[in-house]
Amino acid sequence: MAHGKYKNHIQFYGAKKIHSVDYKKLSDIKLFEYCQEDDLKAYGELFDRYIPKLYRVGKRYFDDQYLIEELAADVLFDIWQRRKTIVIEKSVSNFLFKAIHFQCLKHLRKKVPLHVDIHAIDESRLISCDIPDDALHSADVIKAYRKTLYKLSPQRRKAFELSRENSMSYAEIAQEMDISKHTVEGHISAALKILRSSLKSFGTYLFAFLLLIS
């Protein structure tokens, strides 16, 4: 992947190792805090930890290995470039997953505008579509989506969010939640049916987008 390429660029930004710790044992948020202190080794650990996860998200959009690697590396390089100004209070993973979704959608809109029927979507490989800029900022749509999401049972909502926000596989979700893979599939399928019904008045293309980035 592009790890070496980006590390070479980072050398010009005054990076330096300043902590004598086992970086592999540090939490994501602690690694990011060390990045803000110009610790290149902390960045390297964060990069290694997330590059395969971001790559997996990219695979849901594209089949081009080199394009996916470039987009994933760009997201991680950006967090280094803007480390002094980015504010991440709770979850580095949520920040990075939303960033890679945004980069993939941005690339899709430039290259291949796509409109889809929500009922024809493969739920395990849900992709997005071309969306008018004004629709993206519709407070009513986002409010309706969140309101419906929080009406789901805690288990169902957690399974859905782990799938759509953290891009975890059904097997990984099953392990995380200590339930069967079949139960995970049931939770996500039920959540999608409820969300389809609740948001159908806003248009299926917008619903598909919200499932990925909200």
N, C-alpha and C positions, 0 to 999 in steps of 0.2 A: 504493500500500500504506500501512501504518500507520506508516511511518518517522517522519514529522514529528510525529505524535501522541506517540510514545514519546520522541522527543528533547526535546519540550517538558516532559514529566514529569521527565526526567533532569536538567534544569537545576536542579531543586530539591534535587538530591543533591550539590551542590558540585562538579559537573564542571567541568573546565577543560583547555585545551590547554596542555601543558607540554613538548612535544618538537618540535624543528625537524628533521623527517625526512620522507622520501617514504613515506607510510604504505602506499601500494599495493605497495611492494617488501618490506614486512615480512612475516615468517612469521606464521601464526596465533597461535602461542604467544607471540611477541613483542608482538603486538597485545593479547593478553589481559593480559600483564604490564603494559603501559602502561595498560590499563583499570583495573588494580588500583591504579594511581597517579593515578586520577581523570582520565584523558585522554579527553575526549569524542570527539575526532577519531579516536582509535584505535578507540573503540567504533563510531563511524559507519562506518569502513572494514570492521570485522568484521561489522557489520550488513549492509552492502551486499554483502559477499562471500558471506554465508550465507543471506540471506532468500530468494533464488530456489531455493537447494538444499533448504532446509527446506520451502518451498512445494511442491516436486516430491514430497517424501516425503508430504506431506499429501494430495496428489492420489491417492495409492494407497489412501486411506481414504475420502475425501469428494469430492463434486462441487461443494460449496458454496464458491465462491471467497472470500467474505468470512470464512467460518468458518476456512478454511485460513490465510488471511492473519493472522487474529487469533491462532490457535494458534502460528504461526511467530513472530510478533512477540512473543508472550508468552514464548516460550522465550528469545529474545534479550534481552528486557527483564530477565528473571530473572537471566541471567548478569551483567548490569550491577548489579542490586540486590544480588546476593550475591558480587560480585567480590572482596570482602575475605576471604571465608571459603571460597570454592570452591578446591579444589586440583586443578589440571590439570597433570600432569607431562609428558605426552607428546603427546596428540592432542586439540586443541580440536574437531576435526571429529567424532571418535567421541563426545565428550561431548554435542555439540549434536544429532547424529543420534539418539542414544539418548534424549535429552530430548524430541525431537519425536515419536518413536515412542510414548513414555510418555504424552505429552499427548493424542495421537490415540486411543490405547487407552483412556485414562481417560474421554475424551468418549464413545467408543463404548459403553463399559460402562454409562454413565449413560443413554444415549439408546436404543441398539438392541442388546440382548444378541443375539449371533449364534453359532450353532454350525455348523461346516462339516465336510464330508468332505474329507480331504486329497487324495483322488484326483480331486475335482471342482474343485480350486483352479486358477485361471489363474496359472501360475508367474510371469508377468511383472507381475501385480497382486495378489500375495499379501496378504491382509488377515488380521486377527486375529479373535478371538472372545471371548466372555465366559468368564472363568476363575476358579474358586474361589481365594480369597486364599491358602489353605494350599498349593494346588498351585504357586503362583508361587514358593514358597520351598523347593521340593523339591530338596534337594541332590543326590539320586540322579539326578533327571532332568537337571539342569544338567551334572552330572559325565558322564553318558552322552552327552549332546549334544556336549560339548567333546572327549571321548575319541574319538568317531566323527569329528568334524571334523578332528582332528589325525592321523587315519589316512589322510586324503585326500592325494593328491600335492600338493606345494607349489603348483604352478600351478593345480590344481583348487581348492584351498582359497582361494588368493588371489582367484581369479575370483569364487568364491561370496561371500567376505567383502566384496569391493568392491561386489557387487550388493546384498547384504542389509544390511550395516552402513553403507556409504557411499551407498547408494541411487543408484549410478551405472548408466547405461544400458549395454546390451551394446556399443554403439558406443564409448562412453567407456572401458569396460573394455578393449576391443580396442586402443584407442590407448594406454592406460596400460601395458598388458602387451606391446604390440608383437606382437599375434597377430591372426588374422582374427576377425570377428564370429561366423562359423560355429563356430570353435573355442571361443569364449566360451560360446556356446549349448550346445555339447556338454559343456563342463566343468560348467556349472551344472545341466544336466539330469541328468548322471551323479551329481553330488553330492546332488541331491534324492532320487534313487532309493536311494542308499546310506543316507541319513539316514532316509528313510521306513522302510526295512527295519529299521534299528537301533533306532528309537524307537517302532515301532508298538505295543509293549506298554504304553507310557505314555499312549496315547490320541491321536487325531489332532488334537483341539482344542489340546492343550498343545504339540504339535510345531509347529503353525502359529504359535503365539505365539513360541516360541523362535527360529524362523527370522527373525523380525523384530527381536528385541531383544537376542539373545545376541551 
